[in-house]
Amino acid sequence: MEIYQLRTFVTVAQQGHLTQAAELLHLSQPAVTAQIKAIEEEVGMSLFERTAGGVVLTLAGQELLPRAQDILMSARQLLDHARSLKGPLTGKVQIGIALTPDVLRVGPWVAGLVERFPLLEVCLHQGVTGDVLNAVRKKELDAGFYLGKNPYVNVHTLLLTQLRLRIVMPKGWLARINVANPKELGRLPWVGISQFSSLSKIVSELWRELNIAPKKVSECDNLFTAAELVQAGVGLALLREEEALLAAERGVVDLVPEIVKMAELQFVYPADRADDPILRTLIAGLQPVWGLGSNAAV
């Protein structure tokens, strides 16, 4: 039995679907199926059962999964230790960013990294929050910044902070509603957020909490465009509290009082690279920038 076969077994078990596992492993579905079949033939028992939605572990598969995960972890730790013996960190690391660099404190973070590790090249890629998480999940990026809850078991997170978000509306619209009744916010048009952005889920959560189902009259994939559309009179939107307060002080929007939506700003990275020396270095560099403890990673 080979390490790559165990990796396939664990990935299929985590995803519960051959196609999704194949996508993560950068293999074809027949190749994944063949590897699972080879493992089952070697151990002499079935490890998965097919269901309408994918595959689930048999009792034997459930018994073997923790052992397989331990073997993969030991193999990764051996490689990581071997790399650490080579001396100073070198190479290129690909990081996905969303929001603005100042919000993410990218400047002081990267500055600290390049000062301590001059042979480490940090490459930053701007993208939509949902795309960043998906690229990290597929290992197209080494790590990234993500706003919202992480739904993937094969992605680990480091919570950086809780961002406060506020509802803003075009100037003069506050007089149209009774602010004491949040349900009236559902009568007004909203600027929607693209489904490819995690902000879409955050806005949907807020609507459920307020028990409203407003009409979306436009859609964008970032908060900056949403702010511009609000100022132009298109509809309501959710903005970072700092930006919402500033816009309200400038008199270009109305700020809905009292309602605050919290969102988790996280650093995300592949779970199976948690012990990688470069990733440990990236996380260690974030801790002083964000005032985090040494055991903050999840």
DAZIBEL-V773837 format. One record per pair of residues at least 24 apart in sequence whose ideal C-beta (glycine too) atoms are under 10 Angstrom apart, sorted by the first residue. I is the first residue (numbers start at 1). GAP is how many residues later the second one is. D is the distance in Angstrom with one decimal. If there is no record, write none. Layout:
# DAZIBEL-V773837
i:gap:d
I:GAP:D
I:GAP:D
This chain:
# DAZIBEL-V773837
i:gap:d
1:37:8.3
1:38:6.4
1:41:5.6
1:42:8.0
1:67:9.2
1:70:9.2
2:33:8.7
2:36:8.8
2:37:9.2
2:40:9.9
3:65:9.9
3:68:7.6
3:69:7.1
3:72:5.6
3:73:9.7
4:31:7.4
5:29:9.8
5:30:5.0
5:31:8.2
5:33:6.3
5:34:5.3
5:37:8.4
5:63:9.3
6:29:9.4
6:33:7.8
6:58:9.4
6:61:9.1
6:62:4.7
6:63:8.6
6:65:5.9
6:66:5.8
6:69:8.6
7:28:9.0
7:61:8.6
7:64:9.7
7:65:6.1
7:68:9.1
7:265:8.2
8:24:5.8
8:25:9.6
8:26:9.4
8:27:4.4
8:28:6.6
8:30:9.4
8:31:7.9
8:60:9.9
9:26:7.6
9:27:6.6
9:30:5.6
9:31:9.3
9:34:10.0
9:38:6.8
9:39:8.9
9:48:9.6
9:52:8.0
9:55:7.8
9:56:7.7
9:59:5.6
9:60:9.6
9:63:9.4
10:54:9.9
10:55:6.8
10:56:9.9
10:58:5.3
10:59:5.8
10:61:9.3
10:62:6.2
10:144:9.0
10:262:8.7
11:24:10.0
11:61:10.0
11:143:7.4
11:261:9.4
12:24:6.3
12:27:9.9
12:35:8.7
12:36:6.9
12:42:8.9
12:43:6.5
12:45:9.0
12:49:9.4
13:34:8.2
13:35:7.9
13:42:8.4
13:43:8.8
13:44:5.6
13:48:6.7
13:49:8.6
13:51:9.3
13:52:5.4
13:55:8.2
13:56:8.9
13:140:9.8
14:51:9.0
14:55:9.4
14:138:8.7
14:139:5.3
14:140:5.7
14:257:9.1
15:39:7.6
15:40:8.8
15:137:9.3
15:138:8.7
15:139:8.0
16:32:9.3
16:35:8.4
16:37:7.3
16:38:4.6
16:39:6.2
16:40:6.5
16:41:8.8
17:34:9.8
17:36:7.5
17:37:3.8
17:38:6.8
18:30:8.9
18:32:9.2
18:36:7.1
18:37:6.4
19:35:8.2
20:34:7.8
20:117:9.9
21:33:9.3
21:34:9.0
23:114:9.3
23:115:6.8
24:113:6.9
24:114:6.0
24:115:7.6
24:128:9.6
24:130:7.1
24:246:9.6
25:113:9.6
25:114:9.5
26:112:7.9
26:113:8.2
26:114:9.6
36:25:9.8
39:25:9.0
39:29:9.1
69:203:9.4
72:200:6.9
73:199:8.0
73:201:8.9
73:202:7.9
75:197:9.9
76:196:6.2
76:197:7.5
76:198:8.4
76:199:6.0
76:200:7.7
77:197:9.9
77:198:5.5
77:199:10.0
79:196:9.0
79:197:8.6
79:198:9.9
80:193:8.7
80:194:9.4
80:195:4.8
80:196:5.7
80:197:5.8
80:198:9.4
80:199:9.3
80:200:8.4
81:194:8.7
81:196:8.8
82:195:9.9
83:193:7.9
83:194:5.5
83:195:8.3
84:191:9.8
84:192:9.8
84:193:5.0
84:196:9.3
85:192:10.0
86:191:9.1
87:32:9.5
88:28:9.5
88:29:6.7
88:30:8.2
88:31:5.7
88:32:8.4
89:24:9.2
89:27:8.8
89:28:4.7
89:29:9.5
89:30:6.6
89:31:4.9
89:188:6.4
89:189:6.0
89:191:9.8
89:192:6.0
90:27:8.2
90:28:9.4
90:29:4.2
90:30:6.5
90:31:8.7
90:188:9.3
91:26:9.7
91:28:7.7
91:29:6.5
91:30:7.1
91:51:9.8
91:187:6.8
92:28:8.0
92:29:4.4
92:30:8.1
92:31:6.0
92:50:8.9
92:186:9.6
93:27:6.7
93:28:7.1
93:29:5.7
93:30:6.8
93:31:9.8
93:48:9.1
93:49:4.9
93:50:7.4
93:183:9.9
93:185:5.7
93:186:8.3
93:188:8.9
93:189:6.9
94:27:9.7
94:28:8.7
94:29:5.1
94:30:8.5
94:31:6.5
94:41:8.6
94:42:9.6
94:45:9.8
94:46:7.8
94:47:4.9
94:48:5.0
94:49:8.0
94:50:8.7
95:27:6.3
95:28:6.7
95:29:5.3
95:30:6.9
95:37:9.0
95:41:9.5
95:46:6.7
95:47:6.6
95:48:5.6
95:49:5.9
95:50:7.8
95:172:9.2
95:174:9.6
95:187:7.7
96:27:10.0
96:28:8.0
96:29:5.2
96:30:8.1
96:31:5.3
96:32:9.5
96:33:8.9
96:35:7.6
96:36:3.6
96:37:8.1
96:38:9.5
96:39:5.7
96:40:6.6
96:44:8.7
96:45:4.5
96:46:8.8
96:47:7.5
96:48:3.1
96:49:6.9
96:50:8.2
96:172:8.5
97:27:5.5
97:28:6.9
97:29:5.7
97:30:7.3
97:32:9.6
97:35:7.2
97:44:9.9
97:47:6.7
97:48:5.3
97:49:9.8
98:27:10.0
98:28:7.4
98:29:6.1
98:30:6.4
98:31:4.1
98:32:8.7
98:33:8.3
98:34:5.5
98:35:9.2
98:46:7.7
98:47:5.9
98:48:7.1
98:49:6.5
98:99:8.0
98:100:8.2
98:101:9.0
98:123:9.6
98:124:7.9
98:125:9.8
98:167:9.5
99:27:9.5
99:30:7.7
99:46:7.1
99:47:9.9
99:48:6.7
99:64:8.6
99:100:9.7
99:123:8.1
99:124:7.4
99:125:9.1
99:141:8.1
99:166:7.8
100:26:9.4
100:122:9.5
100:123:9.2
100:124:7.9
100:140:9.4
100:143:9.8
101:25:8.8
101:44:9.7
103:42:8.9
103:44:9.5
103:58:9.6
103:60:8.0
103:120:9.7
103:137:7.2
103:139:8.6
103:140:9.5
103:162:7.9
104:40:9.9
104:41:5.1
104:43:9.8
104:56:8.1
104:161:7.7
104:163:9.0
104:182:9.8
104:185:9.5
104:186:9.7
105:40:9.7
105:55:8.3
105:56:9.5
105:181:8.3
105:184:5.1
105:185:6.8
106:39:8.1
106:183:9.2
107:182:9.3
108:177:9.2
108:178:10.0
108:180:8.8
108:181:5.3
108:182:9.9
109:158:9.6
109:173:8.4
109:176:5.6
109:177:6.0
109:178:10.0
109:179:9.1
109:180:4.9
109:181:8.6
110:172:10.0
110:175:8.3
110:179:9.8
111:174:9.5
111:178:9.5
112:172:9.5
112:173:5.2
112:174:9.2
112:176:7.4
112:177:7.1
113:165:10.0
113:168:7.2
113:169:7.2
113:171:9.4
113:172:5.0
113:173:9.6
114:171:9.9
115:170:9.9
116:165:8.2
116:168:9.4
116:169:7.8
117:161:8.9
117:164:6.7
117:168:9.0
120:158:7.2
120:161:7.4
120:162:9.2
122:160:8.3
122:163:9.5
126:96:9.9
127:69:9.4
127:70:9.8
127:94:9.6
128:65:9.7
128:66:7.0
128:67:10.0
128:68:5.1
128:69:4.9
128:70:8.3
128:71:8.8
128:72:9.9
128:93:5.0
128:94:7.2
129:64:9.8
129:67:8.5
129:68:5.3
129:69:4.1
129:70:6.5
129:71:9.3
129:72:9.6
129:73:9.5
129:92:8.7
129:93:8.7
129:134:9.9
129:136:9.8
130:63:10.0
130:64:8.2
130:65:7.6
130:66:4.8
130:67:5.4
130:68:5.1
130:69:8.6
130:70:7.8
130:71:8.5
130:91:8.8
131:65:6.0
131:66:8.3
131:67:9.6
131:90:9.1
132:65:9.9
132:66:8.7
132:136:7.5
133:24:9.6
133:65:7.0
133:133:9.1
133:135:5.9
134:62:8.8
135:133:9.8
136:131:9.8
136:132:5.1
136:133:6.3
136:134:6.5
136:137:9.9
137:131:8.4
137:133:7.6
137:134:9.6
138:132:9.2
139:130:9.8
139:131:5.7
139:133:9.0
139:134:8.3
141:127:9.0
141:128:8.8
141:129:9.2
142:127:6.9
142:128:7.9
142:131:7.6
142:134:8.5
142:136:7.3
142:137:7.1
142:140:7.9
143:124:6.4
143:125:6.5
143:126:4.0
143:127:8.0
143:130:8.5
143:133:9.8
143:135:9.2
143:136:6.5
143:139:6.0
143:140:8.6
143:143:9.8
144:122:9.3
144:123:7.5
144:124:5.6
144:125:7.8
145:120:6.9
145:121:7.3
145:122:6.0
145:123:7.5
145:141:9.8
146:52:6.5
146:118:8.4
146:119:7.7
146:120:5.1
146:121:7.7
146:122:4.7
147:50:8.5
147:51:5.3
147:52:6.6
147:54:9.6
147:55:7.3
147:76:9.4
147:93:9.9
147:116:5.5
147:117:7.2
147:118:5.6
147:119:7.6
148:49:9.1
148:50:3.7
148:51:7.5
148:52:9.2
148:53:5.8
148:54:5.7
148:57:9.0
148:115:6.0
148:116:6.3
148:117:8.8
148:118:7.9
149:49:8.2
149:52:7.6
149:53:8.9
149:56:9.1
149:114:8.9
149:115:6.4
149:117:8.7
150:48:9.3
150:114:8.4
150:116:6.5
150:118:6.1
150:148:8.7
151:47:9.9
151:50:9.3
152:116:8.6
152:118:9.6
152:119:8.3
153:118:7.1
154:116:6.6
154:117:5.0
154:118:7.1
155:111:9.6
155:113:5.3
155:114:7.1
155:115:6.5
155:116:6.0
155:117:9.9
156:110:9.5
156:111:9.2
156:112:7.2
156:113:5.8
156:114:7.4
156:115:4.6
156:116:9.0
156:117:8.5
156:118:5.7
156:123:9.2
156:127:9.7
156:141:6.4
156:142:6.1
157:107:8.1
157:109:4.4
157:110:6.9
157:111:5.3
157:112:8.0
157:114:9.5
157:139:9.7
157:140:7.6
157:141:5.2
158:107:10.0
158:108:6.3
158:109:4.2
158:110:7.8
158:111:7.8
158:124:9.3
158:125:5.8
158:128:6.6
158:129:8.7
158:132:8.7
158:134:7.4
158:138:5.7
158:139:4.7
158:140:7.0
159:105:6.0
159:106:7.7
159:107:5.5
159:108:8.2
159:131:9.2
159:133:8.1
159:137:6.6
159:138:8.8
159:139:7.1
160:104:8.3
160:105:4.8
160:106:6.2
160:107:6.0
160:126:7.0
160:127:9.8
160:129:8.8
160:130:4.9
160:131:9.6
160:132:7.3
160:136:8.6
161:102:9.6
161:103:8.1
161:104:5.2
161:105:9.1
161:129:6.6
161:130:9.0
161:131:9.2
162:100:4.9
162:101:7.0
162:102:6.2
162:103:7.3
163:39:9.5
163:77:6.1
163:78:7.8
163:79:9.3
163:98:9.0
163:99:7.1
163:100:4.8
163:101:7.7
163:102:5.2
164:76:7.3
164:77:4.0
164:78:8.3
164:80:9.0
164:81:9.9
164:96:5.5
164:97:7.7
164:98:6.3
164:99:8.2
165:34:8.8
165:37:7.1
165:38:8.9
165:41:8.0
165:58:8.5
165:72:9.8
165:73:4.9
165:74:6.6
165:75:6.2
165:76:6.5
165:78:9.6
165:79:7.9
165:94:9.4
165:95:7.1
165:96:4.3
165:97:7.3
165:98:5.8
166:71:9.8
166:72:7.2
166:73:6.1
166:74:7.7
166:75:4.9
166:76:9.3
166:77:8.6
166:78:4.0
166:79:7.4
166:81:9.8
166:82:8.8
166:87:10.0
166:89:6.2
166:90:6.9
166:91:9.2
166:92:9.6
166:93:7.2
166:94:6.3
166:95:7.6
167:36:9.8
167:39:7.9
167:43:9.2
167:63:9.6
167:69:6.0
167:70:7.5
167:71:6.0
167:72:8.1
167:77:7.8
167:86:9.9
167:87:9.3
167:88:7.6
167:89:4.0
167:90:9.4
167:91:9.9
167:92:5.6
167:93:9.0
167:94:7.9
168:58:8.8
168:59:7.4
168:62:5.3
168:63:8.8
168:68:6.9
168:69:6.1
168:70:7.9
168:71:5.4
168:75:8.6
168:76:5.0
168:77:9.5
168:79:6.3
168:80:7.1
168:84:9.2
168:85:4.3
168:86:6.8
168:87:5.7
168:88:7.1
169:61:6.6
169:64:9.4
169:65:10.0
169:66:7.4
169:67:4.5
169:68:8.0
169:84:6.6
169:85:4.9
169:86:8.2
169:87:6.7
170:59:9.1
170:60:5.9
170:61:7.2
170:62:7.7
170:63:4.4
170:64:7.4
170:65:7.4
170:66:8.0
170:67:9.8
170:82:8.9
170:83:6.6
170:84:7.0
171:59:9.1
171:60:7.8
171:62:8.0
171:76:9.4
171:77:9.2
171:79:9.9
171:80:6.8
171:81:6.1
171:82:5.9
171:83:5.8
172:61:8.9
172:81:9.8
172:82:6.9
173:57:9.4
173:60:8.4
173:62:8.9
173:63:7.7
173:80:8.8
173:81:5.6
173:83:9.6
174:79:9.5
174:80:4.0
174:81:8.1
174:82:7.3
174:83:8.7
175:79:8.4
176:78:9.6
177:79:9.0
179:75:9.6
179:77:6.8
179:78:6.1
179:79:8.2
179:80:9.2
180:77:9.6
180:78:9.6
182:27:8.9
182:28:4.9
182:29:8.1
182:30:7.5
182:74:8.3
182:76:8.8
182:77:6.5
183:27:6.8
183:28:6.2
183:29:5.9
184:26:9.8
184:28:8.6
185:25:6.3
185:27:5.7
185:29:6.9
185:51:6.7
185:71:7.0
185:74:8.2
186:24:7.2
186:25:7.9
186:26:3.0
186:27:6.1
186:28:4.7
186:29:8.8
186:50:9.8
187:25:8.4
187:27:7.4
187:28:9.1
188:24:9.4
188:26:6.5
188:27:8.5
188:29:9.7
188:47:6.7
188:48:5.6
189:25:6.7
189:26:5.3
189:27:7.4
189:28:4.2
189:29:8.3
189:44:9.9
189:45:7.2
189:46:3.8
189:47:7.1
190:24:4.6
190:25:7.1
190:26:5.6
190:27:7.1
190:28:8.6
190:29:9.8
190:36:9.5
190:39:9.9
190:40:9.6
190:44:9.0
190:45:4.9
190:46:4.7
190:47:6.7
190:48:8.9
191:25:7.3
191:26:7.2
191:27:5.2
191:28:7.3
191:29:6.6
191:32:9.9
191:34:8.3
191:35:4.9
191:36:9.1
191:37:9.4
191:38:4.8
191:39:6.5
191:41:9.8
191:43:5.8
191:44:4.9
191:45:6.8
191:46:4.2
191:47:8.8
192:24:3.5
192:25:7.9
192:26:6.6
192:27:4.1
192:28:7.7
192:34:8.9
192:37:10.0
192:43:8.7
192:45:8.8
193:26:6.8
193:27:6.7
193:28:6.8
193:29:8.2
193:30:8.4
193:32:9.5
193:33:7.1
193:44:8.2
193:45:8.0
194:25:5.8
194:26:6.6
194:27:3.9
194:28:8.6
194:31:10.0
195:24:8.9
195:26:9.1
196:25:6.2
197:24:4.8
197:25:6.9
197:26:9.1
198:65:8.4
198:66:9.7
198:68:10.0
199:24:6.8
199:27:8.4
199:38:9.7
199:39:7.3
199:64:8.1
201:62:9.5
202:36:7.0
202:59:6.6
202:60:9.2
202:61:5.2
202:62:9.4
203:33:10.0
203:34:8.3
203:35:5.5
203:58:8.3
205:56:7.4
205:57:10.0
205:58:9.0
206:32:6.6
206:53:8.1
206:54:9.9
206:55:4.8
206:57:9.7
207:31:10.0
209:50:9.1
209:52:7.9
210:49:7.6
210:51:9.6
227:25:9.1
227:26:7.9
230:24:9.1
238:25:9.0
265:25:9.2
266:32:8.7
267:25:9.7
267:29:9.4
267:30:8.4
269:28:8.7
271:27:9.8
274:24:9.9
